[in-house]
Amino acid sequence: MAVVSFTVQYTSATPLATGASSSWVMHSIRDTASVAVTAIPGNVSGVLAVENLRTTRQNDEFGDPLRRTVLCNVKNVGPSSVPRYVVNYSVMTP
């Protein structure tokens, strides 16, 4: 099994307020890959949730998969705003 991991730090001029969410789009390596997504507040206390995880797949003209797109939302479910956070996206292939 191979594991490829990507880490993206998200920083915005406007902090992620309590109850607010941001959308993410990621692409997996293969159609048979397993995907894991986590979100961690950066350098501050806070509680984030990865919600509404879903996938789509695009096929070529022969019906073979070209890529799978992974979509999700990161939502601030804690009591205070979060100025920045880290999203970890790991792809595991058999």
DSSP file (Angstrom, degrees, kcal/mol; ACC not computed):
  #  RESIDUE AA STRUCTURE BP1 BP2  ACC     N-H-->O    O-->H-N    N-H-->O    O-->H-N    TCO  KAPPA ALPHA  PHI   PSI    X-CA   Y-CA   Z-CA
    1    1 A M              0   0    0      0, 0.0     2,-0.4     0, 0.0    91,-0.0   0.000 360.0 360.0 360.0 132.8    0.0    0.0    0.0
    2    2 A A  E     -A   93   0A   0     91,-2.1    91,-2.7     2,-0.0     2,-0.5  -0.860 360.0-159.5-105.5 141.5    1.3    3.5   -0.9
    3    3 A V  E     -A   92   0A   0     -2,-0.4     2,-0.5    89,-0.2    89,-0.2  -0.985   7.2-174.6-123.6 126.4    0.4    6.6    1.0
    4    4 A V  E     -A   91   0A   0     87,-2.8    87,-3.4    -2,-0.5     2,-0.4  -0.982  11.5-166.4-117.5 128.3    0.7   10.1   -0.4
    5    5 A S  E     -A   90   0A   0     -2,-0.5     2,-0.4    85,-0.2    85,-0.2  -0.941   8.6-169.4-122.8 138.3   -0.1   12.9    1.9
    6    6 A F  E     -A   89   0A   0     83,-3.2    83,-3.1    -2,-0.4     2,-0.4  -0.968   3.7-164.4-121.7 138.8   -0.7   16.6    1.2
    7    7 A T  E     -A   88   0A   0     -2,-0.4     2,-0.4    81,-0.2    81,-0.2  -0.993   6.2-175.2-125.1 128.8   -0.9   19.4    3.8
    8    8 A V  E     -A   87   0A   0     79,-2.7    79,-3.1    -2,-0.4     2,-0.6  -0.986  14.3-149.7-124.1 127.2   -2.3   22.8    3.0
    9    9 A Q  E     -A   86   0A   0     -2,-0.4     2,-0.6    77,-0.2    77,-0.2  -0.866  13.7-155.0 -96.7 125.9   -2.3   25.7    5.5
   10   10 A Y  E     +A   85   0A   0     75,-3.4    75,-2.2    -2,-0.6     2,-0.4  -0.883  17.2 173.0-103.4 122.1   -5.3   28.0    5.0
   11   11 A T  E     -A   84   0A   0     -2,-0.6     2,-0.3    73,-0.2    73,-0.2  -0.997   5.9-177.0-128.5 133.7   -5.0   31.6    6.1
   12   12 A S  E     -     0   0A   0     71,-1.3     4,-0.1    -2,-0.4    -2,-0.0  -0.932  37.4-128.9-129.8 152.3   -7.6   34.2    5.4
   13   13 A A  E    S+     0   0A   0     -2,-0.3    -1,-0.1     1,-0.2     0, 0.0   0.796 106.8  54.9 -65.5 -27.4   -7.9   37.9    6.1
   14   14 A T  E    S-     0   0A   0     69,-0.0    -1,-0.2    -3,-0.0     3,-0.1  -0.939  95.0-127.6-108.6 116.6  -11.2   37.1    7.6
   15   15 A P  E     -     0   0A   0      0, 0.0     2,-1.0     0, 0.0    -2,-0.1  -0.181  30.4 -99.4 -58.8 154.3  -11.1   34.5   10.4
   16   16 A L  E     -A   82   0A   0     66,-3.1    66,-2.2    -4,-0.1     3,-0.1  -0.673  49.0-145.7 -76.5 105.5  -13.4   31.4   10.1
   17   17 A A    >   -     0   0    0     -2,-1.0     3,-2.1    64,-0.2    59,-0.4  -0.202  30.1 -75.4 -72.5 162.3  -16.2   32.5   12.5
   18   18 A T  T 3  S+     0   0    0      1,-0.3    59,-0.2    61,-0.1    -1,-0.2  -0.388 122.8  13.2 -57.1 127.2  -18.2   30.2   14.7
   19   19 A G  T 3  S+     0   0    0     57,-2.9    -1,-0.3     1,-0.3     2,-0.1   0.230 101.9 119.9  88.0 -13.7  -20.6   28.3   12.5
   20   20 A A    <   -     0   0    0     -3,-2.1    56,-2.6    56,-0.1    -1,-0.3  -0.448  42.5-166.6 -82.3 157.6  -18.9   29.4    9.3
   21   21 A S  E     -C   75   0B   0     54,-0.2     2,-0.3    -2,-0.1    54,-0.2  -0.958  12.1-149.5-140.3 160.1  -17.5   26.9    6.8
   22   22 A S  E     -C   74   0B   0     52,-2.2    52,-2.7    -2,-0.3     2,-0.3  -0.956  21.7-123.9-127.9 150.9  -15.2   26.9    3.8
   23   23 A S  E     -C   73   0B   0     -2,-0.3     2,-0.4    50,-0.2    50,-0.2  -0.699  21.1-163.9 -99.7 146.4  -15.3   24.5    0.8
   24   24 A W  E     -C   72   0B   0     48,-2.9    48,-1.8    -2,-0.3     2,-0.4  -0.968   7.3-165.8-129.5 143.7  -12.4   22.3   -0.4
   25   25 A V  E     +C   71   0B   0     -2,-0.4     2,-0.3    46,-0.2    46,-0.2  -0.998  16.9 170.4-128.8 126.4  -11.8   20.5   -3.7
   26   26 A M  E     -C   70   0B   0     44,-3.1    44,-3.8    -2,-0.4     2,-0.5  -0.943  23.9-137.2-134.8 154.9   -9.1   17.8   -4.0
   27   27 A H  E     -C   69   0B   0     -2,-0.3    42,-0.2    42,-0.2     2,-0.1  -0.950  15.1-142.1-117.4 130.9   -8.2   15.3   -6.6
   28   28 A S        -     0   0    0     40,-2.5    40,-0.4    -2,-0.5     3,-0.1  -0.407  17.0-125.2 -83.9 166.6   -7.2   11.7   -5.8
   29   29 A I  S    S+     0   0    0      1,-0.2     2,-0.3    -2,-0.1    -1,-0.1   0.898  86.5  13.2 -79.9 -43.0   -4.5    9.8   -7.6
   30   30 A R  S >  S-     0   0    0      1,-0.1     3,-1.4    37,-0.1    -1,-0.2  -0.920  71.0-117.5-135.2 159.4   -6.5    6.8   -8.7
   31   31 A D  T 3  S+     0   0    0     -2,-0.3    -1,-0.1     1,-0.3    36,-0.0   0.780 115.4  52.3 -65.7 -26.6  -10.1    5.7   -8.9
   32   32 A T  T 3  S+     0   0    0      2,-0.1    -1,-0.3    -3,-0.0     2,-0.1   0.335  86.3 119.8 -92.0   7.2   -9.4    2.9   -6.4
   33   33 A A    <   -     0   0    0     -3,-1.4     2,-0.4    60,-0.1    60,-0.2  -0.377  58.2-135.7 -75.9 149.9   -7.7    5.2   -3.8
   34   34 A S  E     -B   92   0A   0     58,-2.9    58,-3.0    -2,-0.1     2,-0.4  -0.841  22.7-152.1 -99.4 144.0   -9.0    5.7   -0.2
   35   35 A V  E     -B   91   0A   0     -2,-0.4     2,-0.4    56,-0.2    56,-0.2  -0.941  13.5-171.5-124.4 139.0   -9.0    9.3    1.0
   36   36 A A  E     -B   90   0A   0     54,-2.4    54,-2.6    -2,-0.4     2,-0.4  -0.995   5.9-173.3-126.7 136.1   -8.7   10.8    4.5
   37   37 A V  E     +B   89   0A   0     -2,-0.4     2,-0.3    52,-0.2    52,-0.2  -0.996   6.9 171.0-131.1 129.9   -9.2   14.4    5.3
   38   38 A T  E     -B   88   0A   0     50,-2.2    50,-2.6    -2,-0.4     2,-0.4  -0.957  16.7-152.7-132.3 155.1   -8.6   16.2    8.7
   39   39 A A  E     -B   87   0A   0     -2,-0.3     9,-0.3    48,-0.2    48,-0.2  -0.997  11.4-174.4-129.9 134.6   -8.6   19.9    9.7
   40   40 A I  E     -B   86   0A   0     46,-2.8    46,-3.1    -2,-0.4     7,-0.1  -0.994  29.0-116.8-131.4 128.4   -6.6   21.3   12.6
   41   41 A P  E     -B   85   0A   0      0, 0.0     2,-0.6     0, 0.0    44,-0.3  -0.405  35.1-124.5 -60.6 138.3   -6.7   24.9   14.0
   42   42 A G  S    S-     0   0    0     42,-2.2    42,-0.3     1,-0.2     3,-0.1  -0.799  72.8 -29.6 -93.9 117.0   -3.3   26.5   13.5
   43   43 A N  S    S+     0   0    0     -2,-0.6     2,-0.3     1,-0.1    -1,-0.2   0.592 121.9  80.1  58.7  15.6   -1.6   27.9   16.6
   44   44 A V  S    S-     0   0    0     40,-0.2     2,-0.2    -3,-0.0    -1,-0.1  -0.954  85.3-102.0-141.2 161.3   -4.9   28.7   18.3
   45   45 A S        +     0   0    0     -2,-0.3     2,-0.3    -3,-0.1    -3,-0.1  -0.609  61.1 123.8 -81.2 149.7   -7.5   26.7   20.2
   46   46 A G        -     0   0    0     -2,-0.2     2,-0.5    -5,-0.1    35,-0.1  -0.933  53.2-115.6 172.0 168.1  -10.6   25.8   18.3
   47   47 A V        -     0   0    0     -2,-0.3    30,-2.0    33,-0.3    31,-1.0  -0.978  30.3-179.1-129.9 118.0  -12.8   23.0   17.1
   48   48 A L  E     -D   76   0B   0     -2,-0.5     2,-0.4    -9,-0.3    28,-0.2  -0.891   8.8-159.5-117.6 148.2  -13.1   22.2   13.4
   49   49 A A  E     -D   75   0B   0     26,-2.6    26,-2.9    -2,-0.3     2,-0.7  -0.978  15.1-139.6-125.6 139.1  -15.2   19.5   11.7
   50   50 A V  E     +D   74   0B   0     -2,-0.4     2,-0.3    24,-0.2    24,-0.2  -0.891  39.8 175.1 -93.9 118.4  -14.8   18.1    8.2
   51   51 A E  E     +D   73   0B   0     22,-3.1    22,-2.6    -2,-0.7    -2,-0.0  -0.781  43.1  23.7-125.1 164.3  -18.3   17.7    6.9
   52   52 A N  E     -     0   0B   0     -2,-0.3     2,-0.4    20,-0.2    -1,-0.2   0.858  68.7-173.3  52.8  45.6  -20.2   16.8    3.7
   53   53 A L  E     +     0   0B   0     -3,-0.2     2,-0.3    19,-0.1    19,-0.2  -0.567  16.0 157.5 -71.6 126.0  -17.4   14.6    2.3
   54   54 A R  E     -D   71   0B   0     17,-2.6    17,-2.9    -2,-0.4     2,-0.3  -0.965  27.3-145.3-149.0 161.4  -18.4   13.5   -1.2
   55   55 A T  E     -D   70   0B   0     -2,-0.3     2,-0.3    15,-0.2    15,-0.2  -0.946   7.4-171.2-131.9 152.0  -16.8   12.3   -4.4
   56   56 A T  E     -D   69   0B   0     13,-2.3    13,-2.3    -2,-0.3     2,-0.4  -0.910  12.9-148.0-130.9 162.7  -17.3   12.7   -8.1
   57   57 A R  E     -D   68   0B   0     -2,-0.3     2,-0.4    11,-0.2    11,-0.2  -0.998   1.1-154.1-136.9 136.3  -15.6   10.9  -11.0
   58   58 A Q  E     -D   67   0B   0      9,-2.3     8,-3.2    -2,-0.4     9,-1.1  -0.908  15.3-160.0-107.1 136.9  -14.9   12.0  -14.5
   59   59 A N  E     -D   65   0B   0     -2,-0.4     2,-0.1     6,-0.3     5,-0.0  -0.797  13.9-123.5-113.4 156.2  -14.5    9.4  -17.3
   60   60 A D    >   -     0   0    0      4,-2.8     3,-1.9    -2,-0.3    -1,-0.1  -0.204  48.9 -80.9 -83.2-174.6  -12.8    9.5  -20.6
   61   61 A E  T 3  S+     0   0    0      1,-0.3    -1,-0.1     2,-0.1    -2,-0.0   0.652 131.5  52.9 -66.1 -14.6  -14.6    8.8  -23.9
   62   62 A F  T 3  S-     0   0    0      2,-0.2    -1,-0.3     0, 0.0    -3,-0.0   0.421 119.8-106.2 -97.7  -0.9  -14.3    5.0  -23.3
   63   63 A G  S <  S+     0   0    0     -3,-1.9    -2,-0.1     1,-0.3     3,-0.0   0.450  75.2 138.0  90.2   0.9  -15.8    5.1  -19.9
   64   64 A D        -     0   0    0      1,-0.1    -4,-2.8    -5,-0.0    -1,-0.3  -0.599  62.3-102.3 -80.5 141.1  -12.4    4.7  -18.1
   65   65 A P  E     - D   0  59B   0      0, 0.0    -6,-0.3     0, 0.0   -34,-0.1  -0.402  33.9-178.0 -67.3 132.8  -11.9    6.8  -15.0
   66   66 A L  E     -     0   0B   0     -8,-3.2     2,-0.3     1,-0.4    -7,-0.2   0.853  66.2 -27.4 -91.5 -48.9   -9.7    9.9  -15.5
   67   67 A R  E     - D   0  58B   0     -9,-1.1    -9,-2.3   -37,-0.1     2,-0.5  -0.983  51.7-127.8-162.3 157.5   -9.8   11.2  -11.9
   68   68 A R  E     - D   0  57B   0    -40,-0.4   -40,-2.5    -2,-0.3     2,-0.4  -0.957  22.3-148.6-112.2 132.0  -11.9   11.2   -8.8
   69   69 A T  E     -CD  27  56B   0    -13,-2.3   -13,-2.3    -2,-0.5     2,-0.5  -0.856   5.7-155.3-102.5 133.2  -12.6   14.6   -7.2
   70   70 A V  E     -CD  26  55B   0    -44,-3.8   -44,-3.1    -2,-0.4     2,-0.4  -0.932  12.7-174.2-110.4 127.7  -13.1   14.8   -3.5
   71   71 A L  E     +CD  25  54B   0    -17,-2.9   -17,-2.6    -2,-0.5     2,-0.3  -0.925  12.5 151.3-120.4 145.0  -15.1   17.7   -2.1
   72   72 A C  E     -C   24   0B   0    -48,-1.8   -48,-2.9    -2,-0.4     2,-0.4  -0.974  34.0-123.9-159.5 170.6  -15.7   18.6    1.6
   73   73 A N  E     -CD  23  51B   0    -22,-2.6   -22,-3.1    -2,-0.3     2,-0.6  -0.962  11.6-148.7-120.1 140.4  -16.5   21.5    3.9
   74   74 A V  E     -CD  22  50B   0    -52,-2.7   -52,-2.2    -2,-0.4     2,-0.4  -0.958  24.4-170.0-105.9 121.2  -14.4   22.6    6.9
   75   75 A K  E     -CD  21  49B   0    -26,-2.9   -26,-2.6    -2,-0.6     2,-0.9  -0.912  25.0-129.6-118.4 138.4  -16.7   24.1    9.5
   76   76 A N  E     + D   0  48B   0    -56,-2.6   -57,-2.9    -2,-0.4   -28,-0.2  -0.761  32.8 166.9 -83.0 108.7  -15.9   25.9   12.7
   77   77 A V        +     0   0    0    -30,-2.0   -29,-0.2    -2,-0.9    -1,-0.1   0.266  45.9  96.8-105.7   9.3  -17.9   24.2   15.4
   78   78 A G  S    S-     0   0    0    -31,-1.0   -59,-0.1     2,-0.2     4,-0.1  -0.296  86.6-104.2 -93.1-179.9  -16.1   25.7   18.3
   79   79 A P  S    S+     0   0    0      0, 0.0     2,-0.3     0, 0.0   -61,-0.1   0.547  96.6  44.9 -83.9  -8.2  -17.0   28.8   20.5
   80   80 A S  S    S-     0   0    0    -63,-0.1   -33,-0.3   -33,-0.1    -2,-0.2  -0.916  89.3 -92.2-136.2 161.7  -14.4   31.2   18.9
   81   81 A S        -     0   0    0     -2,-0.3   -64,-0.2   -63,-0.1    -1,-0.0  -0.308  30.2-141.8 -71.0 155.6  -13.2   32.2   15.5
   82   82 A V  E     -A   16   0A   0    -66,-2.2   -66,-3.1     1,-0.1     3,-0.1  -0.972   7.6-164.7-121.5 114.9  -10.2   30.5   13.9
   83   83 A P  E    S+     0   0A   0      0, 0.0   -71,-1.3     0, 0.0     2,-0.3   0.793  74.2   0.3 -72.8 -27.1   -7.8   32.8   11.9
   84   84 A R  E     -A   11   0A   0    -42,-0.3   -42,-2.2   -73,-0.2     2,-0.3  -0.989  64.1-177.7-155.8 156.5   -6.0   29.9   10.1
   85   85 A Y  E     -AB  10  41A   0    -75,-2.2   -75,-3.4    -2,-0.3     2,-0.4  -0.967  22.8-120.7-152.1 167.8   -6.1   26.2   10.0
   86   86 A V  E     -AB   9  40A   0    -46,-3.1   -46,-2.8    -2,-0.3     2,-0.5  -0.928  15.8-157.2-115.2 135.0   -4.4   23.2    8.4
   87   87 A V  E     -AB   8  39A   0    -79,-3.1   -79,-2.7    -2,-0.4     2,-0.5  -0.964   6.5-160.3-111.1 124.3   -6.0   20.6    6.1
   88   88 A N  E     -AB   7  38A   0    -50,-2.6   -50,-2.2    -2,-0.5     2,-0.5  -0.911   8.6-175.2-103.5 129.6   -4.4   17.2    5.8
   89   89 A Y  E     -AB   6  37A   0    -83,-3.1   -83,-3.2    -2,-0.5     2,-0.4  -0.972   3.4-176.0-129.1 113.2   -5.4   15.2    2.8
   90   90 A S  E     -AB   5  36A   0    -54,-2.6   -54,-2.4    -2,-0.5     2,-0.5  -0.917  10.2-161.0-116.3 138.5   -4.0   11.7    2.5
   91   91 A V  E     -AB   4  35A   0    -87,-3.4   -87,-2.8    -2,-0.4     2,-0.5  -0.977   5.9-166.7-118.5 123.1   -4.5    9.2   -0.4
   92   92 A M  E     -AB   3  34A   0    -58,-3.0   -58,-2.9    -2,-0.5   -89,-0.2  -0.941   5.9-169.4-111.6 126.1   -3.9    5.5    0.1
   93   93 A T  E      A    2   0A   0    -91,-2.7   -91,-2.1    -2,-0.5   -60,-0.1  -0.913 360.0 360.0-117.1 142.4   -3.6    3.3   -2.9
   94   94 A P              0   0    0      0, 0.0    -1,-0.1     0, 0.0   -61,-0.1   0.496 360.0 360.0 -72.0 360.0   -3.6   -0.6   -2.9
